[in-house]
Amino acid sequence: MHHMTAQTLYPSGTEGHPSKIAVIGAGAVGTAVAYACAMRGDARTIVLQDINKKKVEAEALDIAHGIQFTPCGAVEGSDDVEIVRGSDLVIVTAGAKQKPGQTRLELAGSTVNLMKTIVPNLQNVAPHARFMFITNPVDIVTYAALKIMGVPRNQVFGSGTVLDTSRLRYLVSRETGVATQNIHAYVTGEHGDSEVALWSSAEIGNVPIRHWGPTLSGRLFDSDLRKEIAEEVTQSAYKIIEGKGATNYAIGLSAANIARAVLRDENRVLTISSLLEDWEGISDVCMAAPTIVGRMGAGRVLNPPLTLAERDGLTESARRLRAVAQELGF
Ligand code: NAD
């Protein structure tokens, strides 16, 4: 039913059939991801799957009723995993909400157990799909899923710090008045408290940030301002959750952006979370680093210039993540 029409209107970058994205979990995040993908036309077909039948059907219908105003062709929802069959990209958001004050790492145990039950079923219906995990703690969930699935590293990745990077660029943009799209700065490492903003390689346009001079508020990008901004990035999820119970719109757009990079084979540099193999001396852990994202999924991981402090921060982030993964038996 999904593949009958519009083959030429919606060429897929994948395997000669219209592109299809499956979003698992129709909660605050999953619905925002599906809505963003539909609005942007990131795939011809977008399906939502959730164990809550009434909710997932209602959410899908609500988005589908707006298809006329989007470049997207179909939106469907079901509690049956069968709806995922034939997907090019599976985006997993199923899980429990991060409660106010709870760290992402505290969520780890129960969430990994949930993945042990749902991931094999998804792999069964979409064995060739790329898998993107958003469920927190995203780096641990991604690593666990990669081990559960036993597939090459490119096929499984997490949304990592794509959202955090976007938050950082937003704050630098506000400080300088320069468009967010022209701020080139990356947040890397754990999506969480130990993440590392790579200030030493940050540029505005092509001006190194340390040469920028006074900002709109008359400050310089000295260590105080950098620390303030980086802390605001790390704390913003807690703040938003306190105010509205979840973060969803910006992660929805972040995920849609990653999805497009995969489905259109864009080879964009994005700070997704993937298995690192001797990256800056770090191995056997999934965490965020600037990575080429295209049809293959997670491609080459770039090696930006790092200060010693940045490198130490990343090593510590990896150590923390590896310790949690080991505690959970991975
Ligand atoms: P939510 O509670 O609103 O939605 C979760 C949904 O998952 C629910 O609808 C639930 O029914 C569904 N679900 C539970 N078990 C399922 C199963 N076995 N199969 C299918 N669906 C199932 O939560 P949310 O606010 O949407 O957050 C989802 C996850 O995303 C959380 O782990 C959250 O921490 C994470 N998150 C990650 C980022 C990031 O940048 N990585 C950003 C925001 C949120």
Residues whose N, C-alpha, C, O or C-beta is under 5 A from the ligand:
A	BS01	NAD	I24 G25 A26 G27 A28 V29 G30 Q49 D50 I51 N52 T93 A94 G95 A96 K97 Q98 I118 I134 T135 N136 V138 S159 G160 L163 A246 T247 I251
